[in-house]
Amino acid sequence: MMWRCLAFLLFLMTATGLRAAEPLLRVEILTQPPIVSGQQVQIQVDVLAPNFFLSPPKFPLFDLPNAVVTLPDERAMNLVETINGESYAGIRRSYVVTPQTAGDFTLPPAGITFTYAAVPGQPGVQASVTLPPQKFTVAGAPAGGGTAAQQINVAQDLDRDPKTLKTGDTLVRTITVTAEGMQAMMIPVPDFTAPEGVRLYPHDPVLTDKLDQAQGTIGGTRIDRVTYGFETAGSYRLPAIQIAWYDPKTQKNDVAQAPEITVTVAQAAGFTPAIKPPEITEPVPRDPVNLRLLAWMAAGVVLLAFLAWLVPRLWRSIGAWRDTRRRRYEQSEEYSFRQFSAACRDGDGGAVYAALQSWAGRAKVAPLRDWLKNDEVLADYERLEASLFAGASGSFDVARLLAGITTARRHWLDRQAAVAVPAALPPLNP
């Protein structure tokens, strides 16, 4: 009887010790000062829970005045640590903050919620940890006005030899910008121009991010492709592509560039331009000196000179507008949902979960568990979480998950549209 009492007391002491362990939060600003405006600051966040997680932490996309905050769509890094003799499971993610002005920046008290197994074999415990008021200081704008990065490299590739072209041929130029310490969407847009007589056809850029949480590094790649069309024989120079950047560590300015290209275009036999000039079959009789014709010719020369001055400027303005619109779209809820749909088609659980959490942050509908109303969709979402974070066997129905969330999103968009429409004013004299 005495041994049973001692065993029971020992069990109580063990259970009490397990419950004494509490979740922990670690926040580290990986980017070292001096920090300048436009430089991307990486903030590493570790959430640690005793034993193991029953649901993944929900990292919110918080607001920070005068800064752009993103949570890169990278899979979370799993941790296993022993702290004060207790076994902890951890999940690590990194925020990227891009300050737009100089001054002091303090993290807001954003909460991170999750469920963990306080005592194995018993129901999970709901928990929440809050970001501490970590602070970093931005000294000012980069000297020289370049974009802040650790390193920027520019490479170019051509689809053919530029000295063997003939009239009617095209030349495809590919510019690849690789940046360390910068996300792809922040890489400056290359300025493509074409000399007179050459047509320029830009393609949509390809953006790729790389976040190494273990090494604490950020990287991005932007690939731009343009096609030049040549309808007239001659020699042309395609301008060099230059991107100015500033290294906060060395406090030096630099320029990454792809050299200019010399193009030689030979006349092709039988080539007809896209717009063929009208043929004159009979000579038109005219006076030896036709003042009216000379006046029209002078006006035409002035008009052509004005168009040569105006068109490149309009093209650059349109390009800047398109780039701004593209950046706004890539940060939108619609683009993020398209990324989630693409991940569902690939079927990788980790990619599906990361894309879904990114969309929820952009749409501000987190936590998803409270937002989802359909029990079947919620069940698939929970099976996805269990397979990723609790080692549960079985698979989730990715098609049903995508269809259910698509339907819920459509209803949510309808409600948002209804709220945005102002109610009609009542009559003044009822």
Secondary structure, 3 states (H helix, E strand, C coil): CHHHHHHHHHHHHHHHHHHHCCCEEEEEECCCCCEECCCCEEEEEEEEEECCEEEEEECCCCCCCCEEEECCCCCCEEEEEEECCEEEEEEEEEEEEEECCCEEEECCCCEEEEEECCCCCCCCEEEEEECCCCEEEEEECCHHHCEECCEEEEEEEECCCCCCEECCCEEEEEEEEEEECCCHHHCCCCCCCCCCCEEEEECCCEEEEEEECCCCEEEEEEEEEEEEEECCCEEEEECCEEEEEEECCCCEEEEEEECCEEEEEECCCCCCCCCCCCCCCCCCCCCCCCHHHHHHHHHHHHHHHHHHHHHHHHHHHHHHHHHHHHHHHHCCHHHHHHHHHHHHHHCCHHHHHHHHHHHHHHHCCCCHHHHCCCHHHHHHHHHHHHHHHCCCCCCCCHHHHHHHHHHHHHHHHHHHHHHHCCCCCCCCCC
